C-alpha cells in the first residue's frame, strides 16, 4: 500500500516525536509536519545530566524549537528532567 501526499493533505493521526539533541533535524521534521497540517503533536525529549557542554547546548536548542511551535491546534510536551 502506498500513500500519496500532496499540499492539500491533512494528517489527522496524532504524531509522536521522540527527540534529544538534534535541533536541525527536528526543524526539518516540523517543517514537513506543518506542510501537511498535522493537528495533534506529542513530543517527548529525554533529559541530559552529563558534562558535555556541546550536548547540553544542542539539548537546550531542541527545547527552544519545541517551545516555538505555534502553528498547530495541539502540542503536548514531556521534558524529562536532567
MIMIZA-28026 format. One line per field, with one value per residue (C-alpha): residue in one letter; chain; x negated, y negated, z; residue number from 1. Coordinates in nm, 2 decimals, padded with zeros to 4 digits. Each point is the difference from the previous one (the first is absolute). Example, Ala and Ser with C-alpha at 12.3 -4.5 7.8 and 13.67 -1.06 7.14 Angstrom:
<nodes>
rest = (A S);
kette = (A A);
px = (-01.23 -00.14);
py = (00.45 -00.34);
pz = (00.78 -00.07);
nr = (1 2);
</nodes>
This chain:
<nodes>
rest = (X X X X X X X X X X X X X X X X X X X X X X X X X X X X X X X X X X X X X X X X X X X X X X X X X X X X X X X X X X X X X X X X X X X X X X X X X X X X X X X X X X);
kette = (A A A A A A A A A A A A A A A A A A A A A A A A A A A A A A A A A A A A A A A A A A A A A A A A A A A A A A A A A A A A A A A A A A A A A A A A A A A A A A A A A A);
px = (00.00 -00.14 00.14 -00.03 -00.02 00.04 00.01 00.38 -00.04 00.08 -00.14 00.26 -00.19 -00.18 -00.37 -00.26 -00.35 -00.28 -00.30 -00.32 -00.27 00.05 00.16 -00.07 00.17 00.29 00.05 00.01 00.25 00.22 -00.01 00.14 00.26 00.11 00.02 00.25 00.21 -00.07 00.25 -00.11 -00.36 -00.15 -00.36 -00.22 -00.36 -00.24 -00.19 -00.38 -00.20 -00.35 -00.29 -00.04 00.08 00.06 00.27 00.15 00.01 00.17 00.24 00.11 00.03 00.24 00.21 00.02 00.10 00.28 00.12 00.02 00.26 00.31 00.15 00.20 00.31 -00.15 -00.36 -00.05 -00.36 -00.18 -00.35 -00.18 -00.20 -00.38);
py = (00.00 -00.34 -00.33 -00.31 -00.33 -00.34 -00.35 00.03 00.32 -00.04 00.26 00.06 00.28 -00.12 -00.01 00.08 -00.14 00.14 -00.23 -00.08 -00.23 -00.05 -00.34 -00.02 00.34 -00.10 -00.32 00.19 00.25 -00.28 -00.18 00.32 00.05 -00.36 00.04 00.29 -00.18 00.24 -00.10 00.21 00.02 00.18 -00.07 00.18 -00.12 00.21 -00.19 -00.04 -00.02 00.06 -00.24 -00.05 -00.37 00.05 00.26 -00.23 -00.29 00.22 00.14 -00.35 -00.10 00.29 -00.11 -00.36 00.14 00.19 -00.29 -00.21 00.22 -00.22 00.12 00.30 00.06 00.22 00.05 00.21 00.02 00.21 -00.12 00.26 -00.16 -00.01);
pz = (00.00 -00.10 00.14 -00.22 00.18 -00.16 00.14 00.07 00.20 00.37 00.24 00.28 00.17 00.32 -00.05 00.26 -00.02 00.22 00.01 00.18 -00.14 -00.37 -00.06 -00.37 -00.07 00.22 -00.19 -00.33 00.14 00.13 -00.33 -00.17 00.27 -00.04 -00.38 00.05 00.26 00.29 00.27 00.30 00.09 00.31 00.08 00.25 00.06 00.21 00.27 00.01 00.32 -00.15 -00.01 -00.38 -00.06 -00.37 00.07 00.26 -00.25 -00.27 00.26 00.10 -00.37 -00.06 00.30 -00.14 -00.34 00.16 00.21 -00.32 -00.17 -00.05 -00.32 00.10 00.22 00.26 00.12 00.31 00.14 00.25 00.10 00.21 00.27 -00.01);
nr = (1 2 3 4 5 6 7 8 9 10 11 12 13 14 15 16 17 18 19 20 21 22 23 24 25 26 27 28 29 30 31 32 33 34 35 36 37 38 39 40 41 42 43 44 45 46 47 48 49 50 51 52 53 54 55 56 57 58 59 60 61 62 63 64 65 66 67 68 69 70 71 72 73 74 75 76 77 78 79 80 81 82);
</nodes>
